[in-house]
Amino acid sequence: MRNINLVKVANVIAIFVMFALVLTPFFAAAVYKVPDATGGGGTGLPNESNATDIIFRIIQILLAIAGLVAVIFLIIGGFRYITAGGNEETAETAKKTITNAIIGIVVIILAFVIVRVISNALLPATNV
């Protein structure tokens, strides 16, 4: 029988709980109907009246989270490079981490620009 590492299991459970807590407001807003000026119900989210607005907002949130993760990897790579202490292998690994983090940041910025252009082309009247 294979030994199960309790730390890994705890980390996986913590990640699932974190995502559940992050997504809870979206599910709650989807159930709650706020009456608007015409008397009809809305999504409960401010300034969002249809599904495309909500989808673009979710994409922007996910891109912001991805950008945050890329910046964290950039910081980790910089810290590893500074603390390499003359070890060439550790320094090269840190350089690769920094390079990949910068590439990730550029890709995320380009994705954000593409989403912004598409949202402006599809929904010119809204402010996404």
C-alpha positions as CSV (number, residue, x, y, z in Angstrom):
1,M,0.0,0.0,0.0
2,R,1.2,3.4,-0.9
3,N,2.0,6.0,1.9
4,I,0.0,9.2,1.7
5,N,1.8,12.4,2.6
6,L,-0.6,14.3,4.9
7,V,1.0,17.6,4.0
8,K,0.2,17.2,0.3
9,V,-3.3,16.2,1.1
10,A,-3.8,19.2,3.4
11,N,-2.4,21.5,0.6
12,V,-4.8,20.1,-2.0
13,I,-7.8,20.5,0.4
14,A,-6.7,24.0,1.2
15,I,-6.5,24.9,-2.5
16,F,-10.1,23.5,-3.1
17,V,-11.4,25.4,0.0
18,M,-9.7,28.6,-1.3
19,F,-11.3,28.3,-4.7
20,A,-14.7,27.6,-3.1
21,L,-14.5,30.7,-1.0
22,V,-13.4,32.8,-3.9
23,L,-16.3,31.6,-6.1
24,T,-19.0,31.7,-3.5
25,P,-20.0,35.4,-4.1
26,F,-20.5,34.6,-7.8
27,F,-22.9,31.7,-7.0
28,A,-24.7,33.8,-4.4
29,A,-25.1,36.7,-6.8
30,A,-26.5,34.3,-9.5
31,V,-29.3,33.2,-7.1
32,Y,-30.1,36.6,-5.6
33,K,-32.4,38.8,-7.8
34,V,-32.2,42.5,-7.3
35,P,-35.2,44.4,-8.6
36,D,-34.2,47.1,-11.1
37,A,-36.0,50.3,-12.2
38,T,-38.4,48.3,-14.4
39,G,-39.4,46.0,-11.6
40,G,-37.5,43.0,-13.1
41,G,-34.7,41.1,-11.5
42,G,-31.0,41.4,-12.2
43,T,-27.9,39.3,-11.4
44,G,-27.2,41.2,-8.2
45,L,-23.8,42.3,-9.5
46,P,-23.3,46.1,-9.9
47,N,-23.5,47.5,-13.4
48,E,-23.8,44.1,-15.1
49,S,-27.0,43.3,-16.9
50,N,-26.2,40.3,-19.0
51,A,-24.1,37.2,-19.2
52,T,-21.4,38.6,-21.5
53,D,-20.7,41.4,-19.0
54,I,-20.3,38.8,-16.2
55,I,-18.1,36.6,-18.4
56,F,-15.8,39.5,-19.3
57,R,-15.6,40.5,-15.6
58,I,-14.6,36.9,-14.7
59,I,-12.0,36.8,-17.4
60,Q,-10.5,40.1,-16.1
61,I,-10.4,38.7,-12.5
62,L,-8.7,35.5,-13.7
63,L,-6.1,37.5,-15.6
64,A,-5.5,39.7,-12.5
65,I,-4.9,36.5,-10.4
66,A,-2.6,35.1,-13.1
67,G,-0.7,38.4,-13.1
68,L,-0.3,38.3,-9.4
69,V,1.0,34.7,-9.6
70,A,3.5,35.8,-12.3
71,V,4.7,38.7,-10.1
72,I,5.1,36.3,-7.2
73,F,7.2,34.0,-9.3
74,L,9.3,36.9,-10.4
75,I,9.9,37.8,-6.8
76,I,10.7,34.2,-5.9
77,G,13.2,34.0,-8.8
78,G,14.9,37.2,-7.8
79,F,15.2,36.0,-4.2
80,R,16.7,32.7,-5.3
81,Y,19.1,34.5,-7.6
82,I,20.2,36.8,-4.8
83,T,20.6,33.9,-2.3
84,A,22.4,31.6,-4.8
85,G,25.7,32.3,-3.0
86,G,27.9,31.5,-6.0
87,N,26.2,28.2,-6.8
88,E,25.9,28.2,-10.6
89,E,23.1,25.6,-10.8
90,T,20.9,27.6,-8.4
91,A,21.7,30.8,-10.2
92,E,20.7,29.3,-13.6
93,T,17.5,27.9,-12.2
94,A,16.7,31.3,-10.7
95,K,17.4,33.0,-14.1
96,K,15.1,30.6,-15.8
97,T,12.4,31.3,-13.2
98,I,12.8,35.1,-13.8
99,T,12.7,34.7,-17.6
100,N,9.6,32.6,-17.5
101,A,7.9,35.0,-15.1
102,I,8.6,37.9,-17.4
103,I,7.3,36.0,-20.4
104,G,4.2,35.1,-18.4
105,I,3.6,38.8,-17.4
106,V,3.9,39.8,-21.1
107,V,1.5,37.1,-22.2
108,I,-1.0,38.1,-19.4
109,I,-0.8,41.8,-20.5
110,L,-1.4,40.8,-24.1
111,A,-4.3,38.7,-23.1
112,F,-5.7,41.5,-21.1
113,V,-5.4,43.9,-24.1
114,I,-7.0,41.3,-26.4
115,V,-10.0,40.8,-24.0
116,R,-10.3,44.6,-23.7
117,V,-10.4,45.1,-27.5
118,I,-12.9,42.3,-28.0
119,S,-15.1,43.5,-25.2
120,N,-15.1,47.1,-26.7
121,A,-15.8,45.7,-30.1
122,L,-18.7,43.5,-28.9
123,L,-20.1,45.7,-26.2
124,P,-19.3,49.4,-27.2
125,A,-21.9,50.8,-24.8
126,T,-20.7,49.1,-21.6
127,N,-17.7,50.0,-19.5
128,V,-16.0,46.6,-18.8
